[in-house]
Amino acid sequence: MKFVFERTINYYETDRMGVVHHSNYIRYLEEARTEWLKAIDMPFELLEENGITIPVLGVNCEYKHHVTFGDTICIHTFAKEYSGVRMTIGYHVTDKKTGQVVMTGETKHCFTNKDLRPINLKKYAPEFSDKFAGLLEN
């Protein structure tokens, strides 16, 4: 499934040099991930109603080009890896106007119950597991 989240850069997200401060990209990835989950009919609210949380275990970003106030970025979000216990989500961020790659990255997650104990989604909620497994990109 192709999913793209668009976001326009706010002035307060830029640094003294007028470019987006690198720390903001972590927030942008979370915004994109939240909207991606909604788009695949598995919003956080639904997962949490079923006792499932998806904490972040790690983030990896590689910055390629800068964007500034008023620019719009396109965050292409996709499932990279899924085991039932862990999942890696990939991100490819481009400048909407130029198409230039701004950043590539990934977030690593695990699945837990509401007590934050790890779970195997394949056993705990097979219907959700099947959906995540079906999203893997080749």
NUZALUM-562455 format. One record per residue (C-alpha): x, y, z; residue number from 0; residue in one letter. Coordinates in nm, 4 decimals. Each point is the difference from the previous one (the first is absolute). Layout:
N
         X         Y         Z  num  residuo
         X         Y         Z  NUM        A
...
This chain:
138
         X         Y         Z  num  residuo
    0.0000    0.0000    0.0000    0        M
    0.1335    0.3411   -0.0956    1        K
   -0.0498    0.2583    0.2732    2        F
    0.1240    0.3595   -0.0037    3        V
   -0.0477    0.2498    0.2822    4        F
    0.0471    0.3647   -0.0952    5        E
    0.1089    0.2609    0.2514    6        R
    0.0881    0.3674   -0.0337    7        T
    0.2925    0.1286    0.2045    8        I
   -0.0795    0.2558    0.2710    9        N
    0.2290    0.2945    0.0761   10        Y
    0.0561   -0.1096    0.3600   11        Y
    0.1432   -0.3322   -0.1240   12        E
    0.2969    0.1702   -0.1628   13        T
    0.3327    0.0873    0.1574   14        D
    0.2149    0.3109   -0.0175   15        R
    0.1158   -0.1007   -0.3481   16        M
   -0.3628   -0.0070   -0.1193   17        G
   -0.0140   -0.3764   -0.0554   18        V
   -0.2066   -0.2620    0.1806   19        V
    0.1767   -0.1070    0.3174   20        H
    0.0910   -0.3682   -0.0229   21        H
   -0.1900   -0.0918    0.3177   22        S
   -0.3324    0.0884   -0.1631   23        N
    0.0250   -0.2894   -0.2431   24        Y
   -0.0717   -0.2461    0.2831   25        I
   -0.3327    0.1778    0.0549   26        R
   -0.0736    0.0000   -0.3729   27        Y
    0.0567   -0.3760   -0.0147   28        L
   -0.2410   -0.0518    0.2895   29        E
   -0.2629    0.2166   -0.1696   30        E
    0.0407   -0.2008   -0.3208   31        A
   -0.0113   -0.3324    0.1876   32        R
   -0.3208    0.1025    0.1787   33        T
   -0.1676    0.0955   -0.3285   34        E
    0.1318   -0.3159   -0.1701   35        W
   -0.1594   -0.2170    0.2695   36        L
   -0.3307    0.1834   -0.0546   37        K
    0.0287   -0.0519   -0.3766   38        A
    0.0440   -0.3760    0.0441   39        I
   -0.3022   -0.0122    0.2330   40        D
    0.2068   -0.0685    0.3114   41        M
    0.0062    0.3333    0.1833   42        P
    0.1709    0.0155    0.3387   43        F
   -0.3418    0.0256    0.1665   44        E
   -0.1111   -0.3338   -0.1469   45        L
    0.3240   -0.1716    0.0952   46        L
   -0.0176    0.1389    0.3537   47        E
   -0.3661   -0.1052    0.0332   48        E
    0.1273   -0.3504   -0.0711   49        N
    0.2735    0.0276    0.2622   50        G
    0.2850    0.0526   -0.2478   51        I
    0.2700    0.2660    0.0171   52        T
    0.2884    0.0539   -0.2416   53        I
    0.2887    0.1693    0.1822   54        P
    0.2974    0.1345   -0.1923   55        V
    0.3215   -0.1933    0.0613   56        L
    0.2245    0.2063   -0.2246   57        G
    0.0197    0.2655   -0.2689   58        V
    0.2486    0.0305   -0.2838   59        N
    0.0113    0.3074   -0.2251   60        C
    0.2300    0.1035   -0.2810   61        E
   -0.0308    0.3626   -0.0992   62        Y
    0.0564    0.0662   -0.3711   63        K
   -0.1183    0.3561   -0.0686   64        H
   -0.1526    0.2860    0.1952   65        H
   -0.3459    0.1547   -0.0145   66        V
   -0.1086    0.3375    0.1313   67        T
   -0.3061    0.1861    0.1264   68        F
   -0.2954   -0.0367   -0.2342   69        G
    0.1354   -0.3044   -0.1847   70        D
   -0.2249   -0.3056   -0.0155   71        T
    0.1485   -0.3424    0.0554   72        I
   -0.1443   -0.3331   -0.1124   73        C
    0.0626   -0.2869    0.2399   74        I
   -0.0317   -0.3359   -0.1752   75        H
   -0.0702   -0.2498    0.2788   76        T
    0.0162   -0.3781   -0.0324   77        F
    0.0521   -0.3272    0.1891   78        A
    0.3564   -0.1290   -0.0463   79        K
    0.0103   -0.2963    0.2382   80        E
   -0.2588   -0.1862    0.2054   81        Y
    0.0423   -0.3073    0.2190   82        S
   -0.3112    0.0050    0.2173   83        G
    0.2068    0.1216    0.2956   84        V
    0.1887    0.2859   -0.1661   85        R
   -0.0579    0.2316   -0.2924   86        M
    0.2176    0.2469   -0.1916   87        T
   -0.1649    0.2898   -0.1786   88        I
    0.1872    0.1790   -0.2770   89        G
   -0.0229    0.3634   -0.1041   90        Y
    0.1092    0.1773   -0.3162   91        H
   -0.0401    0.3774    0.0307   92        V
    0.0018    0.2240   -0.3057   93        T
   -0.0461    0.3700   -0.0713   94        D
   -0.3393    0.0247   -0.1716   95        K
    0.1075    0.2870   -0.2263   96        K
    0.3344   -0.1382   -0.1209   97        T
   -0.0371   -0.3745    0.0605   98        G
    0.3415    0.0034    0.1649   99        Q
    0.0596   -0.2581    0.2733  100        V
    0.0117    0.1805    0.3345  101        V
    0.0389   -0.2935    0.2383  102        M
   -0.0223   -0.3758    0.0187  103        T
   -0.0620   -0.1855    0.3198  104        G
   -0.1654   -0.2732    0.1955  105        E
   -0.1567   -0.0619    0.3369  106        T
    0.0177   -0.3348    0.1789  107        K
   -0.2911   -0.1119    0.2151  108        H
   -0.1207   -0.2908    0.2076  109        C
   -0.3520   -0.1010    0.0925  110        F
   -0.1046   -0.0044    0.3642  111        T
   -0.3146   -0.0412    0.2043  112        N
   -0.1303    0.2909    0.2073  113        K
    0.2346   -0.1070    0.2837  114        D
    0.2898    0.0508   -0.2448  115        L
    0.0825   -0.3708   -0.0080  116        R
    0.1144   -0.1227   -0.3421  117        P
   -0.2553   -0.1942   -0.2013  118        I
    0.0041   -0.1984   -0.3206  119        N
   -0.2662    0.1631   -0.2117  120        L
   -0.0357   -0.3208   -0.2057  121        K
   -0.1430   -0.1710    0.3094  122        K
   -0.1476    0.2980    0.1856  123        Y
   -0.1916    0.1561   -0.2911  124        A
    0.0344   -0.1980   -0.3248  125        P
   -0.2270    0.2383   -0.1935  126        E
    0.2370    0.2921    0.0698  127        F
    0.3042   -0.2186   -0.0635  128        S
   -0.1284   -0.1051   -0.3412  129        D
   -0.0572    0.3626   -0.0945  130        K
    0.3538    0.1073    0.0999  131        F
    0.1521   -0.3017   -0.1758  132        A
   -0.1909    0.0889   -0.3160  133        G
    0.1557    0.3471   -0.0048  134        L
    0.3589   -0.1100   -0.0438  135        L
    0.1609    0.1520   -0.3071  136        E
    0.2204   -0.2144   -0.2184  137        N
